[in-house]
Amino acid sequence: MAEAMVTARMTAEKKQAGNRVFEELGTNASQVVNRLYDYVIENRALPFEGRGAAGRHTAEELAEAAALVDSLRMPEPSRFAGLSLKDVKRVRLEDGRKALV
């Protein structure tokens, strides 16, 4: 398969700083660009903030997410809620004594 070249413009300082980070991460610019293209092709969106229209959620997706959140139940309040640690220990001690009787 023939390979193609991708050209991008940036400041020399940005390129040098980026290449240093890529080296620390054990990769290089070509591998990163290839992985970016793979992601964009598969997801039809950019993998970072400021994605543009393609990365926004549809009204249906937002409605489904809202319905999911609305369906979540809050845990029942603990009978120890609002008690100090000392009071919790006292209540648990009393419960233990009742269990022995």
BATIVEX-403534 format. One record per residue: residue in three letters; x, y, z of N, C-alpha, C, O in turn. Coordinates in nm, 3 decimals, always signed. Layout:
! BATIVEX-403534
res / n_u / n_v / n_w / ca_u / ca_v / ca_w / c_u / c_v / c_w / o_u / o_v / o_w
Ala / X / Y / Z / X / Y / Z / X / Y / Z / X / Y / Z;
...
! end
This chain:
! BATIVEX-403534
res / n_u / n_v / n_w / ca_u / ca_v / ca_w / c_u / c_v / c_w / o_u / o_v / o_w
Met / +0.085 / -0.117 / +0.000 / +0.000 / +0.000 / +0.000 / +0.090 / +0.123 / +0.000 / +0.184 / +0.133 / +0.079;
Ala / +0.061 / +0.216 / -0.089 / +0.139 / +0.340 / -0.097 / +0.108 / +0.427 / +0.024 / -0.006 / +0.433 / +0.071;
Glu / +0.209 / +0.495 / +0.073 / +0.190 / +0.584 / +0.186 / +0.175 / +0.727 / +0.137 / +0.230 / +0.764 / +0.033;
Ala / +0.101 / +0.807 / +0.212 / +0.081 / +0.947 / +0.178 / +0.139 / +1.033 / +0.289 / +0.152 / +0.989 / +0.403;
Met / +0.174 / +1.155 / +0.255 / +0.233 / +1.248 / +0.350 / +0.127 / +1.349 / +0.393 / +0.051 / +1.398 / +0.310;
Val / +0.123 / +1.380 / +0.522 / +0.035 / +1.483 / +0.576 / +0.125 / +1.596 / +0.625 / +0.224 / +1.573 / +0.694;
Thr / +0.090 / +1.719 / +0.588 / +0.171 / +1.835 / +0.626 / +0.089 / +1.925 / +0.716 / -0.029 / +1.952 / +0.689;
Ala / +0.150 / +1.972 / +0.824 / +0.083 / +2.065 / +0.915 / +0.179 / +2.179 / +0.946 / +0.301 / +2.159 / +0.947;
Arg / +0.125 / +2.296 / +0.971 / +0.207 / +2.412 / +1.004 / +0.188 / +2.448 / +1.151 / +0.076 / +2.451 / +1.201;
Met / +0.299 / +2.476 / +1.219 / +0.298 / +2.521 / +1.358 / +0.431 / +2.588 / +1.385 / +0.522 / +2.583 / +1.302;
Thr / +0.442 / +2.651 / +1.499 / +0.569 / +2.714 / +1.533 / +0.674 / +2.607 / +1.561 / +0.642 / +2.496 / +1.602;
Ala / +0.798 / +2.643 / +1.540 / +0.907 / +2.549 / +1.566 / +0.910 / +2.512 / +1.714 / +0.941 / +2.398 / +1.749;
Glu / +0.879 / +2.609 / +1.801 / +0.879 / +2.583 / +1.945 / +0.774 / +2.479 / +1.982 / +0.800 / +2.390 / +2.063;
Lys / +0.655 / +2.491 / +1.923 / +0.549 / +2.394 / +1.952 / +0.589 / +2.255 / +1.905 / +0.567 / +2.156 / +1.975;
Lys / +0.649 / +2.248 / +1.786 / +0.692 / +2.118 / +1.732 / +0.796 / +2.054 / +1.824 / +0.788 / +1.935 / +1.855;
Gln / +0.894 / +2.133 / +1.868 / +0.999 / +2.080 / +1.955 / +0.941 / +2.034 / +2.088 / +0.974 / +1.926 / +2.137;
Ala / +0.853 / +2.116 / +2.147 / +0.793 / +2.079 / +2.276 / +0.709 / +1.953 / +2.260 / +0.715 / +1.862 / +2.344;
Gly / +0.631 / +1.946 / +2.153 / +0.548 / +1.828 / +2.128 / +0.632 / +1.703 / +2.108 / +0.602 / +1.598 / +2.163;
Asn / +0.739 / +1.716 / +2.030 / +0.825 / +1.601 / +2.006 / +0.891 / +1.551 / +2.135 / +0.911 / +1.431 / +2.152;
Arg / +0.926 / +1.644 / +2.225 / +0.982 / +1.602 / +2.354 / +0.881 / +1.521 / +2.433 / +0.915 / +1.419 / +2.493;
Val / +0.755 / +1.567 / +2.434 / +0.650 / +1.494 / +2.507 / +0.626 / +1.359 / +2.441 / +0.614 / +1.257 / +2.510;
Phe / +0.618 / +1.357 / +2.307 / +0.598 / +1.228 / +2.238 / +0.708 / +1.129 / +2.275 / +0.681 / +1.011 / +2.298;
Glu / +0.832 / +1.178 / +2.281 / +0.944 / +1.091 / +2.317 / +0.926 / +1.036 / +2.458 / +0.950 / +0.918 / +2.483;
Glu / +0.884 / +1.123 / +2.551 / +0.859 / +1.077 / +2.689 / +0.750 / +0.970 / +2.692 / +0.754 / +0.879 / +2.774;
Leu / +0.653 / +0.983 / +2.602 / +0.542 / +0.889 / +2.597 / +0.574 / +0.766 / +2.514 / +0.491 / +0.675 / +2.504;
Gly / +0.692 / +0.761 / +2.454 / +0.732 / +0.645 / +2.375 / +0.666 / +0.640 / +2.238 / +0.640 / +0.531 / +2.186;
Thr / +0.640 / +0.755 / +2.180 / +0.577 / +0.758 / +2.048 / +0.641 / +0.870 / +1.966 / +0.739 / +0.930 / +2.009;
Asn / +0.585 / +0.898 / +1.849 / +0.635 / +1.007 / +1.766 / +0.519 / +1.072 / +1.693 / +0.406 / +1.022 / +1.699;
Ala / +0.547 / +1.182 / +1.623 / +0.441 / +1.259 / +1.557 / +0.365 / +1.176 / +1.454 / +0.243 / +1.186 / +1.445;
Ser / +0.435 / +1.093 / +1.378 / +0.368 / +1.012 / +1.276 / +0.269 / +0.915 / +1.340 / +0.157 / +0.899 / +1.291;
Gln / +0.309 / +0.849 / +1.448 / +0.219 / +0.756 / +1.516 / +0.098 / +0.828 / +1.573 / -0.014 / +0.778 / +1.566;
Val / +0.121 / +0.947 / +1.630 / +0.011 / +1.024 / +1.689 / -0.087 / +1.067 / +1.580 / -0.208 / +1.055 / +1.598;
Val / -0.036 / +1.116 / +1.469 / -0.124 / +1.160 / +1.360 / -0.202 / +1.041 / +1.305 / -0.321 / +1.053 / +1.276;
Asn / -0.137 / +0.927 / +1.289 / -0.207 / +0.808 / +1.241 / -0.318 / +0.766 / +1.336 / -0.428 / +0.730 / +1.293;
Arg / -0.290 / +0.771 / +1.467 / -0.394 / +0.734 / +1.566 / -0.508 / +0.836 / +1.565 / -0.624 / +0.798 / +1.583;
Leu / -0.476 / +0.965 / +1.544 / -0.580 / +1.067 / +1.534 / -0.670 / +1.038 / +1.414 / -0.792 / +1.041 / +1.426;
Tyr / -0.610 / +1.009 / +1.299 / -0.690 / +0.977 / +1.181 / -0.777 / +0.854 / +1.205 / -0.894 / +0.852 / +1.167;
Asp / -0.721 / +0.750 / +1.268 / -0.800 / +0.629 / +1.299 / -0.921 / +0.665 / +1.384 / -1.032 / +0.619 / +1.358;
Tyr / -0.900 / +0.748 / +1.487 / -1.008 / +0.787 / +1.576 / -1.115 / +0.864 / +1.500 / -1.234 / +0.835 / +1.514;
Val / -1.074 / +0.961 / +1.420 / -1.169 / +1.045 / +1.346 / -1.249 / +0.960 / +1.248 / -1.370 / +0.978 / +1.235;
Ile / -1.183 / +0.869 / +1.180 / -1.253 / +0.782 / +1.084 / -1.354 / +0.694 / +1.156 / -1.468 / +0.680 / +1.110;
Glu / -1.315 / +0.636 / +1.268 / -1.404 / +0.545 / +1.341 / -1.520 / +0.618 / +1.409 / -1.633 / +0.569 / +1.406;
Asn / -1.494 / +0.734 / +1.468 / -1.595 / +0.803 / +1.549 / -1.661 / +0.922 / +1.481 / -1.759 / +0.976 / +1.530;
Arg / -1.606 / +0.961 / +1.367 / -1.659 / +1.077 / +1.294 / -1.668 / +1.199 / +1.385 / -1.762 / +1.278 / +1.376;
Ala / -1.568 / +1.213 / +1.472 / -1.560 / +1.325 / +1.566 / -1.415 / +1.341 / +1.607 / -1.333 / +1.250 / +1.591;
Leu / -1.385 / +1.458 / +1.662 / -1.252 / +1.482 / +1.715 / -1.246 / +1.438 / +1.861 / -1.347 / +1.448 / +1.931;
Pro / -1.131 / +1.389 / +1.909 / -1.122 / +1.336 / +2.045 / -1.091 / +1.440 / +2.151 / -1.041 / +1.404 / +2.258;
Phe / -1.118 / +1.567 / +2.127 / -1.085 / +1.669 / +2.225 / -1.189 / +1.779 / +2.223 / -1.274 / +1.785 / +2.134;
Glu / -1.182 / +1.868 / +2.323 / -1.279 / +1.977 / +2.336 / -1.279 / +2.062 / +2.210 / -1.183 / +2.062 / +2.132;
Gly / -1.389 / +2.136 / +2.192 / -1.399 / +2.221 / +2.074 / -1.418 / +2.140 / +1.949 / -1.368 / +2.174 / +1.842;
Arg / -1.492 / +2.030 / +1.963 / -1.504 / +1.934 / +1.855 / -1.581 / +1.985 / +1.734 / -1.564 / +1.933 / +1.624;
Gly / -1.663 / +2.085 / +1.751 / -1.743 / +2.129 / +1.639 / -1.872 / +2.050 / +1.630 / -1.901 / +1.969 / +1.718;
Ala / -1.949 / +2.073 / +1.527 / -2.084 / +2.016 / +1.514 / -2.084 / +1.864 / +1.518 / -2.176 / +1.804 / +1.573;
Ala / -1.982 / +1.800 / +1.460 / -1.983 / +1.654 / +1.454 / -1.972 / +1.591 / +1.592 / -2.016 / +1.477 / +1.609;
Gly / -1.915 / +1.662 / +1.691 / -1.897 / +1.604 / +1.823 / -2.010 / +1.634 / +1.919 / -2.006 / +1.587 / +2.033;
Arg / -2.110 / +1.712 / +1.879 / -2.219 / +1.746 / +1.969 / -2.318 / +1.632 / +1.980 / -2.329 / +1.549 / +1.889;
His / -2.389 / +1.627 / +2.090 / -2.488 / +1.522 / +2.112 / -2.621 / +1.563 / +2.051 / -2.655 / +1.681 / +2.048;
Thr / -2.695 / +1.464 / +2.002 / -2.826 / +1.492 / +1.945 / -2.925 / +1.516 / +2.057 / -2.899 / +1.482 / +2.173;
Ala / -3.039 / +1.574 / +2.023 / -3.145 / +1.597 / +2.122 / -3.191 / +1.463 / +2.180 / -3.222 / +1.454 / +2.299;
Glu / -3.196 / +1.361 / +2.097 / -3.237 / +1.228 / +2.144 / -3.137 / +1.173 / +2.246 / -3.178 / +1.117 / +2.348;
Glu / -3.007 / +1.188 / +2.220 / -2.905 / +1.141 / +2.314 / -2.914 / +1.216 / +2.446 / -2.902 / +1.156 / +2.553;
Leu / -2.936 / +1.347 / +2.438 / -2.949 / +1.426 / +2.561 / -3.073 / +1.385 / +2.639 / -3.069 / +1.378 / +2.762;
Ala / -3.183 / +1.358 / +2.569 / -3.306 / +1.315 / +2.637 / -3.286 / +1.180 / +2.704 / -3.333 / +1.159 / +2.816;
Glu / -3.217 / +1.089 / +2.637 / -3.188 / +0.957 / +2.696 / -3.101 / +0.972 / +2.821 / -3.124 / +0.905 / +2.922;
Ala / -3.002 / +1.058 / +2.814 / -2.914 / +1.080 / +2.929 / -2.991 / +1.141 / +3.045 / -2.973 / +1.101 / +3.160;
Ala / -3.078 / +1.237 / +3.015 / -3.159 / +1.300 / +3.120 / -3.253 / +1.197 / +3.183 / -3.271 / +1.196 / +3.305;
Ala / -3.312 / +1.111 / +3.101 / -3.402 / +1.007 / +3.154 / -3.325 / +0.911 / +3.244 / -3.377 / +0.869 / +3.348;
Leu / -3.204 / +0.876 / +3.206 / -3.122 / +0.788 / +3.289 / -3.093 / +0.853 / +3.423 / -3.108 / +0.789 / +3.528;
Val / -3.053 / +0.978 / +3.421 / -3.023 / +1.048 / +3.546 / -3.148 / +1.056 / +3.633 / -3.142 / +1.034 / +3.754;
Asp / -3.262 / +1.088 / +3.572 / -3.387 / +1.098 / +3.646 / -3.429 / +0.964 / +3.707 / -3.495 / +0.961 / +3.811;
Ser / -3.389 / +0.853 / +3.642 / -3.430 / +0.722 / +3.691 / -3.344 / +0.673 / +3.808 / -3.381 / +0.578 / +3.877;
Leu / -3.231 / +0.737 / +3.830 / -3.143 / +0.695 / +3.939 / -3.208 / +0.725 / +4.074 / -3.265 / +0.832 / +4.095;
Arg / -3.197 / +0.629 / +4.163 / -3.256 / +0.646 / +4.295 / -3.149 / +0.688 / +4.393 / -3.034 / +0.643 / +4.386;
Met / -3.188 / +0.773 / +4.482 / -3.097 / +0.813 / +4.589 / -3.094 / +0.700 / +4.692 / -3.197 / +0.637 / +4.717;
Pro / -2.980 / +0.673 / +4.750 / -2.975 / +0.569 / +4.853 / -3.060 / +0.610 / +4.973 / -3.074 / +0.728 / +5.005;
Glu / -3.114 / +0.509 / +5.038 / -3.193 / +0.535 / +5.159 / -3.101 / +0.598 / +5.263 / -2.986 / +0.558 / +5.277;
Pro / -3.152 / +0.696 / +5.334 / -3.065 / +0.759 / +5.434 / -3.028 / +0.658 / +5.543 / -3.111 / +0.578 / +5.586;
Ser / -2.906 / +0.664 / +5.585 / -2.858 / +0.576 / +5.690 / -2.918 / +0.618 / +5.823 / -2.939 / +0.737 / +5.848;
Arg / -2.945 / +0.521 / +5.908 / -2.997 / +0.556 / +6.040 / -2.892 / +0.627 / +6.123 / -2.921 / +0.683 / +6.228;
Phe / -2.767 / +0.623 / +6.073 / -2.658 / +0.690 / +6.143 / -2.633 / +0.831 / +6.089 / -2.548 / +0.903 / +6.141;
Ala / -2.707 / +0.870 / +5.985 / -2.686 / +1.002 / +5.926 / -2.707 / +1.110 / +6.032 / -2.805 / +1.108 / +6.106;
Gly / -2.616 / +1.200 / +6.037 / -2.627 / +1.312 / +6.130 / -2.575 / +1.283 / +6.270 / -2.568 / +1.373 / +6.353;
Leu / -2.539 / +1.157 / +6.297 / -2.487 / +1.123 / +6.430 / -2.336 / +1.142 / +6.433 / -2.269 / +1.126 / +6.331;
Ser / -2.285 / +1.176 / +6.548 / -2.141 / +1.185 / +6.565 / -2.086 / +1.042 / +6.573 / -2.161 / +0.947 / +6.593;
Leu / -1.957 / +1.030 / +6.557 / -1.894 / +0.898 / +6.567 / -1.921 / +0.836 / +6.704 / -1.945 / +0.716 / +6.714;
Lys / -1.916 / +0.916 / +6.806 / -1.942 / +0.868 / +6.943 / -2.084 / +0.812 / +6.952 / -2.105 / +0.706 / +7.011;
Asp / -2.183 / +0.884 / +6.895 / -2.322 / +0.836 / +6.900 / -2.342 / +0.711 / +6.817 / -2.418 / +0.622 / +6.855;
Val / -2.273 / +0.701 / +6.702 / -2.283 / +0.580 / +6.619 / -2.231 / +0.461 / +6.698 / -2.293 / +0.355 / +6.698;
Lys / -2.119 / +0.477 / +6.765 / -2.063 / +0.368 / +6.845 / -2.160 / +0.327 / +6.957 / -2.177 / +0.209 / +6.985;
Arg / -2.223 / +0.426 / +7.019 / -2.318 / +0.398 / +7.127 / -2.436 / +0.317 / +7.073 / -2.476 / +0.218 / +7.133;
Val / -2.492 / +0.359 / +6.959 / -2.607 / +0.290 / +6.900 / -2.568 / +0.148 / +6.861 / -2.644 / +0.054 / +6.887;
Arg / -2.451 / +0.131 / +6.801 / -2.408 / -0.003 / +6.761 / -2.385 / -0.092 / +6.883 / -2.414 / -0.212 / +6.879;
Leu / -2.332 / -0.035 / +6.992 / -2.314 / -0.110 / +7.115 / -2.448 / -0.155 / +7.170 / -2.463 / -0.270 / +7.212;
Glu / -2.546 / -0.065 / +7.171 / -2.681 / -0.099 / +7.217 / -2.742 / -0.208 / +7.131 / -2.806 / -0.299 / +7.183;
Asp / -2.722 / -0.202 / +6.998 / -2.774 / -0.305 / +6.908 / -2.711 / -0.441 / +6.942 / -2.778 / -0.544 / +6.942;
Gly / -2.581 / -0.438 / +6.971 / -2.512 / -0.564 / +7.004 / -2.565 / -0.623 / +7.134 / -2.579 / -0.745 / +7.147;
Arg / -2.592 / -0.537 / +7.229 / -2.646 / -0.585 / +7.357 / -2.787 / -0.644 / +7.338 / -2.820 / -0.747 / +7.398;
Lys / -2.868 / -0.580 / +7.255 / -3.003 / -0.632 / +7.228 / -2.997 / -0.767 / +7.160 / -3.082 / -0.853 / +7.184;
Ala / -2.897 / -0.787 / +7.073 / -2.886 / -0.913 / +7.000 / -2.848 / -1.028 / +7.096 / -2.881 / -1.143 / +7.070;
Leu / -2.780 / -0.996 / +7.205 / -2.740 / -1.098 / +7.299 / -2.855 / -1.142 / +7.390 / -2.850 / -1.250 / +7.448;
Val / -2.959 / -1.059 / +7.402 / -3.069 / -1.089 / +7.493 / -3.165 / -1.186 / +7.432 / -3.264 / -1.222 / +7.496;
! end
